[in-house]
């Protein structure tokens, strides 16, 4: 399990149209990198205190800014790929049903 913590988190859509969850410690630097790589729909928030990836996923899943279908799908996909196992995270259902589409990728998100 990854022990790192992050102060910035959110989602963005890459030029190929894939929306994924993003983690960082420097808000401005992360925005610059995502813009340089032509990402769209960049939605990042600064966290009140450093959090683990699991804590961030729980936080974002219930945050008002991340209730779109694309955001919820990105969060659920990350949880399934990276946080499944002994410490299974349960995300409460939202009022709007979300159908998850899982895409596999060999690149690691940071």
C-alpha positions as a Markdown table, in Angstrom:
| # | Residue | x | y | z |
|---|---|---|---|---|
| 1 | Unk | 0.0 | 0.0 | 0.0 |
| 2 | Unk | 1.2 | 3.5 | -0.9 |
| 3 | Unk | 2.0 | 5.5 | 2.2 |
| 4 | Unk | 2.4 | 8.9 | 0.5 |
| 5 | Unk | 0.1 | 11.8 | 1.3 |
| 6 | Unk | -1.1 | 14.6 | -1.0 |
| 7 | Unk | -2.3 | 18.2 | -0.5 |
| 8 | Unk | -4.0 | 18.6 | -3.9 |
| 9 | Unk | -6.4 | 16.3 | -5.7 |
| 10 | Unk | -9.0 | 16.2 | -8.4 |
| 11 | Unk | -9.7 | 15.1 | -11.9 |
| 12 | Unk | -8.8 | 16.0 | -15.5 |
| 13 | Unk | -9.4 | 14.7 | -19.0 |
| 14 | Unk | -6.4 | 13.9 | -21.2 |
| 15 | Unk | -6.4 | 14.7 | -25.0 |
| 16 | Unk | -7.5 | 11.2 | -25.7 |
| 17 | Unk | -10.7 | 11.8 | -23.7 |
| 18 | Unk | -9.8 | 9.7 | -20.6 |
| 19 | Unk | -10.9 | 11.3 | -17.3 |
| 20 | Unk | -8.7 | 10.3 | -14.4 |
| 21 | Unk | -8.1 | 11.2 | -10.8 |
| 22 | Unk | -5.0 | 13.3 | -10.1 |
| 23 | Unk | -2.9 | 13.7 | -7.0 |
| 24 | Unk | -0.2 | 16.3 | -6.3 |
| 25 | Unk | 1.4 | 18.4 | -3.6 |
| 26 | Unk | 1.8 | 21.6 | -5.5 |
| 27 | Unk | -1.4 | 23.1 | -7.0 |
| 28 | Unk | 0.2 | 25.6 | -9.4 |
| 29 | Unk | 2.8 | 23.1 | -10.7 |
| 30 | Unk | 0.1 | 20.5 | -11.3 |
| 31 | Unk | -2.1 | 22.9 | -13.2 |
| 32 | Unk | 0.9 | 24.0 | -15.3 |
| 33 | Unk | 1.7 | 20.3 | -16.2 |
| 34 | Unk | -1.9 | 19.4 | -17.0 |
| 35 | Unk | -2.3 | 22.6 | -19.2 |
| 36 | Unk | 1.0 | 21.9 | -20.9 |
| 37 | Unk | -0.2 | 18.3 | -21.7 |
| 38 | Unk | -3.4 | 19.8 | -23.1 |
| 39 | Unk | -5.8 | 18.3 | -20.5 |
| 40 | Unk | -9.3 | 19.7 | -20.3 |
| 41 | Unk | -11.9 | 19.8 | -17.6 |
| 42 | Unk | -9.2 | 20.2 | -15.0 |
| 43 | Unk | -10.9 | 20.3 | -11.6 |
| 44 | Unk | -8.4 | 20.3 | -8.6 |
| 45 | Unk | -8.9 | 21.2 | -5.0 |
| 46 | Unk | -6.5 | 22.0 | -2.3 |
| 47 | Unk | -7.0 | 19.8 | 0.7 |
| 48 | Unk | -7.2 | 21.1 | 4.3 |
| 49 | Unk | -4.5 | 18.6 | 5.4 |
| 50 | Unk | -2.4 | 16.0 | 3.6 |
| 51 | Unk | -4.4 | 12.8 | 2.8 |
| 52 | Unk | -3.7 | 9.3 | 1.5 |
| 53 | Unk | -5.1 | 8.2 | -1.9 |
| 54 | Unk | -7.8 | 6.2 | -0.1 |
| 55 | Unk | -8.8 | 9.2 | 2.0 |
| 56 | Unk | -8.8 | 11.5 | -1.1 |
| 57 | Unk | -11.1 | 9.1 | -3.0 |
| 58 | Unk | -13.5 | 9.0 | -0.1 |
| 59 | Unk | -13.4 | 12.8 | 0.1 |
| 60 | Unk | -13.8 | 13.4 | -3.6 |
| 61 | Unk | -16.6 | 10.9 | -4.0 |
| 62 | Unk | -18.8 | 13.0 | -1.7 |
| 63 | Unk | -17.6 | 16.5 | -2.7 |
| 64 | Unk | -20.1 | 18.7 | -4.5 |
| 65 | Unk | -17.6 | 19.5 | -7.3 |
| 66 | Unk | -17.1 | 15.8 | -8.2 |
| 67 | Unk | -20.6 | 14.5 | -8.7 |
| 68 | Unk | -20.6 | 14.4 | -12.5 |
| 69 | Unk | -20.7 | 11.0 | -14.1 |
| 70 | Unk | -17.1 | 11.4 | -15.5 |
| 71 | Unk | -15.8 | 12.3 | -12.0 |
| 72 | Unk | -17.5 | 9.5 | -10.2 |
| 73 | Unk | -16.4 | 7.0 | -12.9 |
| 74 | Unk | -12.8 | 8.2 | -12.6 |
| 75 | Unk | -12.9 | 7.8 | -8.8 |
| 76 | Unk | -14.5 | 4.4 | -8.9 |
| 77 | Unk | -12.1 | 3.2 | -11.6 |
| 78 | Unk | -9.1 | 4.3 | -9.5 |
| 79 | Unk | -10.5 | 2.5 | -6.4 |
| 80 | Unk | -11.1 | -0.7 | -8.3 |
| 81 | Unk | -7.6 | -0.7 | -9.9 |
| 82 | Unk | -5.5 | 0.5 | -7.0 |
| 83 | Unk | -7.3 | 0.2 | -3.6 |
| 84 | Unk | -9.0 | -3.2 | -3.8 |
| 85 | Unk | -7.9 | -5.9 | -1.5 |
| 86 | Unk | -7.9 | -6.2 | 2.3 |
| 87 | Unk | -8.6 | -2.6 | 2.8 |
| 88 | Unk | -11.7 | -2.3 | 0.6 |
| 89 | Unk | -13.1 | 1.1 | 0.5 |
| 90 | Unk | -16.9 | 1.5 | 0.4 |
| 91 | Unk | -18.2 | 4.6 | -1.2 |
| 92 | Unk | -21.8 | 5.5 | -0.4 |
| 93 | Unk | -24.3 | 5.7 | -3.2 |
| 94 | Unk | -25.1 | 9.1 | -4.6 |
| 95 | Unk | -28.5 | 10.3 | -5.5 |
| 96 | Unk | -27.7 | 9.9 | -9.2 |
| 97 | Unk | -26.9 | 6.4 | -10.3 |
| 98 | Unk | -23.5 | 6.1 | -12.1 |
| 99 | Unk | -22.5 | 3.4 | -14.5 |
| 100 | Unk | -18.8 | 2.7 | -14.3 |
| 101 | Unk | -16.7 | 2.0 | -17.3 |
| 102 | Unk | -13.3 | 0.6 | -16.4 |
| 103 | Unk | -10.4 | 1.1 | -18.8 |
| 104 | Unk | -7.1 | -0.5 | -18.1 |
| 105 | Unk | -3.9 | 1.3 | -18.5 |
| 106 | Unk | -0.3 | 0.4 | -17.9 |
| 107 | Unk | 0.8 | 3.9 | -16.9 |
| 108 | Unk | 0.8 | 5.0 | -13.3 |
| 109 | Unk | -1.1 | 8.1 | -12.2 |
| 110 | Unk | 0.7 | 10.6 | -9.9 |
